[in-house]
Amino acid sequence: MKKLNSTPLKRHILYILLALPLLLTACATGSQSDPLAPEWFKALEEQEGENCFLVKIAVSSAGEEETLEKAVDELFSRVMELSGLSELYAAREDQDSLKEQLRILIQTEKDMEGIVSLSRQEWVPDEQSSNYYGAFCIYKTAEVLLSEQLIETYYSNDETLNAYLAKADEYERTGQYYGAAEELVKAALYALEKSGPMSLEVAQLYIDRAAALLRQIAVTQIQAPQAALVNTMISDPFLFRCSVEEADVPGVEFLVRYEGRTRDGSRGQFERRLVSNESGTVEFFHPFIPFAGSAPVAFTPGSREFHSILSSLENRGADVSQLRNWIETASLQYSILTDSGSRELPMGVVLLHTDITGTALDNNESSTGLAEALSQNDFSVDVLSLDPGEISRITEPAFLRDLKAYYGERYVRIIFGTVEIMDFESRGDSYRVKTGGTLKVADVNSGEILLELKLDKSVESRNNALAVTASFRELGKAFAQELINTLE
């Protein structure tokens, strides 16, 4: 099982904790007037040295075992006082563990390296009591090393935490620095949620390590489209590269946000997840831009989960500013200038005409009226020779696939739909015909429906055939006017 890496941990805690004041009390626990105190003990003064604090302990009790316990308790108190770790050692089990180590130190005179060493001790028994006198060096590194001990106790054998760290190590080993950083911030959040001793310090260690990895990743633009026509496929993609020095970095996640048309036809924000490939490249083909003007496109590094974790870490008091700074630095902002291409793009028209019963008619007047009206307004449009019956014989997706196969190289858009006689009324020597239908505009290559219109038109004439013809033609012109007004 992977152990917590204590080397960076030591550096981190040293950086955080050594700034805390260590207060040395001037009073000694022994008394100069104690008649049983050894001469060396009386002569010794508590003092602060370059690497440690020299402290004196003098305790007395009826029996040697009780005296030993008093000496351990006193030494523990001095260690807590000078290391500033009393809050971290609030749990009874942690106190008992450290006291046992101090007890062994007194009994065996074997130093706790970098924490406490025994300078000299002496037991002075008399008829009524057992007296203990000791001088100890409490090292200035005790703060860091004891903190490490707690971290080892609470975190080193945690399977979930070690799984995150193992994944982070593997990602880093294979050059997937973003993946490693995401596992580290997961580990940080887990440590905070566990709420053990020094959980914030442990979490901050992982956060800082994640930031150090991400700061190495450079995001470089390769190309970006500058302009496009509304509702047309943008042929050139956005391209940028993720690298560390000259090495490609795969697996870097981005969220791209762009504007598009929502289901109700309004302007809305869309988001898509992108990941750099093995060559470190991120590629994004912008879908249709349905509005003229300026279309913003923003690439932000980090998955939704990554950003959610950062917010959770901040809410729990962690400092994620270095990660935020990298996100801001690595983000890319673009704006595509869009203009209406409706008059420039070649369009084809195919409309199925039916009678009041739904039977197909040998009539093309709505198609003709629509095409003529659009052509008079500088649209590039043709009536297709395609059998309109195809519209009713197959499904719409299949029909659109056929349009692409037959006309994909010639037309960018197709106007298709069904128009019908809705009502036929004889009024003495005249006839009133009402026609109507639904028309759709589709992009040939993608099959995306760009616009859908539903209209009807009534015409009266003394001739029934002329009334039908005129009604269909006027309906086509009405559709054309709506397209001129709304199609971009």
Sequence and secondary structure as in RCSB ss.txt:
>XXXX:A:sequence
MKKLNSTPLKRHILYILLALPLLLTACATGSQSDPLAPEWFKALEEQEGENCFLVKIAVSSAGEEETLEKAVDEL
FSRVMELSGLSELYAAREDQDSLKEQLRILIQTEKDMEGIVSLSRQEWVPDEQSSNYYGAFCIYKTAEVLLSEQL
IETYYSNDETLNAYLAKADEYERTGQYYGAAEELVKAALYALEKSGPMSLEVAQLYIDRAAALLRQIAVTQIQAP
QAALVNTMISDPFLFRCSVEEADVPGVEFLVRYEGRTRDGSRGQFERRLVSNESGTVEFFHPFIPFAGSAPVAFT
PGSREFHSILSSLENRGADVSQLRNWIETASLQYSILTDSGSRELPMGVVLLHTDITGTALDNNESSTGLAEALS
QNDFSVDVLSLDPGEISRITEPAFLRDLKAYYGERYVRIIFGTVEIMDFESRGDSYRVKTGGTLKVADVNSGEIL
LELKLDKSVESRNNALAVTASFRELGKAFAQELINTLE
>XXXX:A:secstr
     HHHHHHHHHHHHTTS     S  SS TT TTS HHHHH   EE SSEEEEEEEEEESSHHHHHHHHHHHH
HHHHHHHHT TTTT SHHHHHHHHHHHHHHHHH   BTTTEEEEEEEEEE SS EEEEEEEEEETTHHHHHHHHH
HHHHHTT HHHHHHHHHHHHHHHTT HHHHHHHHHHHHHHHHHHT TTHHHHHHHHHHHHHHHHTT EEEEEE  
 EEETTS   S EEEEEEETTEE    EEEEEEEEE TTS EEEEEEEEE  TTSEEEE      SSEEEEEEEE
ES HHHHHHHHHHHHTT   HHHHHHHHHH EEEEEEEE  TTTS EEEEEEEE TTS B S  HHHHHHHHHHH
HTT  EEE  S TTHHHHS HHHHHHHHHHHHTTT SEEEEEEEEEEEEEEETTEEEEEEEEEEEEEETTT  EE
EEEEEEEEEEESSHHHHHHHHHHHHHHHHHHHHHHH  
